[in-house]
Amino acid sequence: MLSTIAVAVLPILVTMLALGAGAKLTTAGSDATPGGLGRLGPAVLVPDRFHKQAMIVCGLAELGLGVGLLTIDHPAARWLPAAFFTVATYVLWDLRRRRPDVGCGCFGDVSATPVGRRSMARAALLATMAATVATAEVTGADLLTGLSWRTAAWLGGGIALLLALSPEIEESVARLRYRAPCEQRTLPPERALARLRSSTAWRAHAPMLESEEPADMWRELCWRFFVFPAREGADAVFAVYLSGRRPAVRVAVVSQDGRPLTSLPESMPVSAGH
């Protein structure tokens, strides 16, 4: 059974590595938006002047891992992808905690949506798939001899699960629909406000608000900010991401001079100056 699953997930791993590599190299080569790479996972971790190089190195590394899985019959070639996706899972978790405004960059600028649970779950799933391939010692040659209806069923299930965990699908559909990047789309603030009021962050902080109408609002790129007066002279500042079917919502409670009063897992540093 383990061998059957490994044969099924091997082409998934190779395809994901190839797509990630191609998208990163394409994004690094174009960099159409000034500073755009600085909002994507691999580039956030390095100084500004190395953003493009970091994206290129990450893309080439993924390409090498995919080629190694298919062509090299050695434990290192099989375990390196498992280590890569394990580290990627941790990096995404850390990015979501420290920089909730940036995307994972997993597939270049298509992955500009802020890192969420789906992206982290996808990386963890890929790490599990890679560990399965390494444990079963499956290579590219086994794809020709291990094909069966059972393998096809596991392959289809793995693809369906990855698609469900990929926010890039929604972002791609949105781009095709609007034919403009998120930061250039004209989106009414009422839509973002409706999304905010249906969110968990709103329900958690609504009791402390003195008014359900925002005292101020503004937009920065793909984020719409709303400021609500709160108790004890504080302000609750909500940030709503403007793309995706289930966009991210962040919140920070600050004093009126801009100092943070709470440290929340899903908060993002903002200024109350407006």
C-alpha positions as CSV (number, residue, x, y, z in Angstrom):
1,M,0.0,0.0,0.0
2,L,2.8,2.4,0.9
3,S,4.5,1.8,-2.4
4,T,1.2,2.4,-4.3
5,I,0.7,5.8,-2.5
6,A,4.3,6.8,-3.1
7,V,4.1,6.0,-6.9
8,A,0.9,8.1,-7.0
9,V,2.3,11.1,-5.2
10,L,5.7,11.2,-6.9
11,P,4.3,12.9,-10.1
12,I,2.4,15.4,-7.9
13,L,5.7,16.3,-6.1
14,V,7.6,16.7,-9.3
15,T,4.8,18.8,-10.9
16,M,4.5,21.1,-7.8
17,L,8.3,21.6,-7.7
18,A,8.4,22.4,-11.4
19,L,5.5,24.8,-11.3
20,G,6.9,26.5,-8.2
21,A,10.3,26.8,-9.9
22,G,8.9,28.1,-13.2
23,A,6.7,30.7,-11.5
24,K,9.4,32.0,-9.2
25,L,11.9,32.4,-12.1
26,T,9.3,34.1,-14.2
27,T,8.4,36.5,-11.4
28,A,12.0,37.3,-10.6
29,G,12.7,37.9,-14.3
30,S,9.8,40.3,-14.8
31,D,9.4,42.1,-11.4
32,A,6.9,44.4,-13.1
33,T,5.8,46.0,-9.8
34,P,8.6,48.0,-8.1
35,G,9.2,46.4,-4.7
36,G,6.8,43.6,-5.5
37,L,9.2,40.8,-4.7
38,G,9.5,42.3,-1.2
39,R,5.9,41.1,-0.5
40,L,6.6,37.5,-1.4
41,G,7.8,34.8,1.0
42,P,11.4,33.9,-0.2
43,A,12.3,37.6,-0.6
44,V,10.9,38.8,2.7
45,L,13.6,36.8,4.5
46,V,16.6,38.6,3.0
47,P,17.7,42.3,2.6
48,D,16.0,44.4,-0.1
49,R,18.9,44.3,-2.5
50,F,18.8,40.4,-2.6
51,H,15.1,40.0,-3.3
52,K,15.5,38.9,-6.9
53,Q,18.5,36.7,-6.1
54,A,16.6,34.9,-3.3
55,M,13.6,34.2,-5.7
56,I,16.0,32.8,-8.3
57,V,17.9,30.6,-5.9
58,C,14.7,29.2,-4.5
59,G,13.3,28.5,-7.9
60,L,16.5,26.8,-9.1
61,A,16.6,24.7,-5.8
62,E,13.0,23.5,-6.5
63,L,13.9,22.6,-10.1
64,G,16.9,20.6,-8.9
65,L,14.9,18.8,-6.3
66,G,12.3,17.8,-8.9
67,V,14.9,16.6,-11.4
68,G,16.6,14.6,-8.7
69,L,13.4,12.9,-7.7
70,L,12.9,11.6,-11.2
71,T,16.4,10.8,-12.3
72,I,18.6,10.0,-9.2
73,D,18.2,6.7,-7.3
74,H,19.8,7.8,-4.0
75,P,18.3,8.4,-0.5
76,A,19.5,12.0,-0.5
77,A,17.6,12.8,-3.7
78,R,14.4,11.4,-2.0
79,W,14.8,12.9,1.4
80,L,15.9,16.4,0.4
81,P,12.4,17.3,-0.9
82,A,10.9,16.1,2.4
83,A,13.3,18.4,4.2
84,F,12.6,21.2,1.8
85,F,8.8,21.1,2.4
86,T,9.2,20.6,6.1
87,V,11.3,23.8,6.3
88,A,8.8,25.5,4.0
89,T,6.0,24.6,6.4
90,Y,7.8,26.2,9.3
91,V,8.8,29.3,7.3
92,L,5.1,29.9,6.3
93,W,4.1,29.5,9.9
94,D,6.7,32.1,10.9
95,L,5.8,34.4,8.1
96,R,2.1,34.3,9.1
97,R,3.1,35.2,12.7
98,R,5.6,37.9,11.9
99,R,4.5,39.3,8.6
100,P,0.8,38.6,8.1
101,D,0.7,41.1,5.2
102,V,2.9,39.1,2.8
103,G,2.2,36.2,0.5
104,C,4.0,32.9,0.5
105,G,5.4,33.4,-3.0
106,C,5.1,29.6,-3.5
107,F,4.1,30.2,-7.2
108,G,5.6,33.6,-7.7
109,D,3.4,36.7,-7.7
110,V,0.3,34.5,-8.1
111,S,0.8,33.6,-4.4
112,A,0.5,37.2,-3.2
113,T,-2.4,36.4,-0.9
114,P,-1.3,36.6,2.8
115,V,-0.2,33.3,4.2
116,G,-3.1,31.4,5.7
117,R,-3.8,27.9,7.1
118,R,-4.4,26.5,3.7
119,S,-1.0,27.4,2.4
120,M,0.6,25.9,5.6
121,A,-1.5,22.8,5.3
122,R,-0.5,22.4,1.7
123,A,3.2,22.6,2.5
124,A,2.7,20.1,5.4
125,L,0.9,17.7,3.0
126,L,3.7,18.0,0.4
127,A,6.2,17.2,3.2
128,T,4.2,14.1,4.1
129,M,4.1,13.1,0.4
130,A,7.8,13.5,0.0
131,A,8.5,11.5,3.2
132,T,6.3,8.7,1.8
133,V,8.3,8.6,-1.4
134,A,11.5,8.6,0.5
135,T,10.4,5.8,2.9
136,A,9.1,3.6,0.0
137,E,12.3,4.3,-2.0
138,V,10.3,5.1,-5.1
139,T,12.1,6.6,-8.1
140,G,11.1,7.9,-11.5
141,A,11.5,4.4,-13.1
142,D,8.7,3.1,-10.8
143,L,6.2,5.3,-12.6
144,L,6.3,3.1,-15.6
145,T,5.9,-0.2,-13.7
146,G,3.7,0.9,-10.8
147,L,0.7,2.3,-12.7
148,S,-2.7,0.8,-11.8
149,W,-6.3,1.9,-11.1
150,R,-5.5,2.1,-7.4
151,T,-2.5,4.3,-8.2
152,A,-4.7,6.5,-10.4
153,A,-7.3,6.8,-7.5
154,W,-4.6,8.0,-5.1
155,L,-3.3,10.4,-7.7
156,G,-6.7,11.9,-8.3
157,G,-7.3,12.2,-4.5
158,G,-4.0,13.9,-4.0
159,I,-4.6,16.4,-6.8
160,A,-8.0,17.2,-5.5
161,L,-6.7,17.8,-2.0
162,L,-3.9,20.1,-3.2
163,L,-6.4,22.1,-5.3
164,A,-8.6,22.6,-2.3
165,L,-5.6,23.9,-0.3
166,S,-4.4,26.3,-3.0
167,P,-5.5,29.9,-2.6
168,E,-3.8,30.6,-5.9
169,I,-6.7,29.1,-7.7
170,E,-9.0,31.9,-6.5
171,E,-6.4,34.5,-7.1
172,S,-5.9,33.3,-10.7
173,V,-9.7,33.3,-11.3
174,A,-9.9,36.8,-9.8
175,R,-7.1,38.0,-12.1
176,L,-8.8,36.6,-15.2
177,R,-12.1,38.2,-14.1
178,Y,-10.7,41.6,-13.3
179,R,-7.7,41.6,-15.6
180,A,-5.8,43.7,-13.2
181,P,-3.7,43.1,-10.1
182,C,-5.4,43.4,-6.7
183,E,-3.7,46.7,-5.9
184,Q,-5.1,48.3,-9.1
185,R,-8.6,47.1,-8.8
186,T,-11.4,49.5,-7.9
187,L,-13.2,47.8,-5.0
188,P,-15.9,49.6,-3.0
189,P,-15.2,49.9,0.8
190,E,-18.7,48.6,1.5
191,R,-17.7,45.2,0.3
192,A,-14.6,45.1,2.5
193,L,-16.7,46.3,5.4
194,A,-19.3,43.6,4.9
195,R,-16.5,41.0,4.9
196,L,-15.1,42.5,8.1
197,R,-18.5,42.3,9.9
198,S,-18.8,38.6,9.0
199,S,-15.3,37.7,10.3
200,T,-14.2,36.1,13.5
201,A,-12.0,39.1,14.3
202,W,-15.0,41.4,14.2
203,R,-17.1,39.1,16.5
204,A,-14.3,38.8,19.0
205,H,-13.8,42.6,19.3
206,A,-17.3,44.0,18.7
207,P,-18.1,44.1,22.4
208,M,-15.3,46.6,23.0
209,L,-16.3,49.0,20.2
210,E,-18.2,52.2,21.0
211,S,-19.6,52.4,17.5
212,E,-20.3,50.0,14.6
213,E,-19.5,52.7,12.1
214,P,-15.8,53.3,11.3
215,A,-14.3,56.6,12.3
216,D,-11.8,56.5,9.5
217,M,-10.8,54.2,6.6
218,W,-8.1,54.1,4.0
219,R,-6.5,51.7,1.5
220,E,-3.0,50.6,1.1
221,L,-2.4,48.3,-2.0
222,C,-4.5,45.2,-1.4
223,W,-5.5,46.1,2.1
224,R,-8.5,48.2,3.3
225,F,-8.1,49.6,6.8
226,F,-11.0,50.6,9.2
227,V,-10.6,52.4,12.5
228,F,-13.3,52.0,15.1
229,P,-13.4,53.9,18.5
230,A,-13.1,51.5,21.4
231,R,-13.4,51.7,25.1
232,E,-10.9,53.5,27.4
233,G,-9.7,55.9,24.6
234,A,-8.4,53.1,22.4
235,D,-8.9,52.4,18.7
236,A,-9.5,49.0,17.0
237,V,-7.8,49.0,13.6
238,F,-9.0,46.3,11.3
239,A,-7.3,45.4,8.0
240,V,-9.2,43.4,5.3
241,Y,-7.4,41.9,2.4
242,L,-9.2,42.8,-0.9
243,S,-8.8,39.6,-2.9
244,G,-9.9,36.0,-2.7
245,R,-13.1,34.2,-1.8
246,R,-12.3,34.2,1.9
247,P,-9.9,37.1,2.4
248,A,-7.8,37.6,5.5
249,V,-8.8,39.9,8.3
250,R,-6.3,41.3,10.8
251,V,-6.9,43.5,13.8
252,A,-4.8,45.5,16.3
253,V,-6.0,47.5,19.3
254,V,-3.9,50.7,19.7
255,S,-4.0,53.8,21.9
256,Q,-4.8,57.1,20.1
257,D,-1.1,57.9,20.0
258,G,-0.5,54.7,18.0
259,R,1.0,52.5,20.7
260,P,-0.2,48.9,20.6
261,L,-2.4,47.8,23.6
262,T,-2.7,44.2,22.8
263,S,-0.5,41.5,21.1
264,L,-2.7,39.3,19.1
265,P,-1.8,36.2,17.0
266,E,-3.5,37.6,14.0
267,S,-2.6,41.3,14.5
268,M,-0.5,43.4,12.2
269,P,1.5,46.5,13.2
270,V,-0.4,49.6,12.1
271,S,-0.4,53.2,13.0
272,A,-3.4,55.0,14.3
273,G,-2.4,58.2,12.7
274,H,-4.9,59.2,10.1
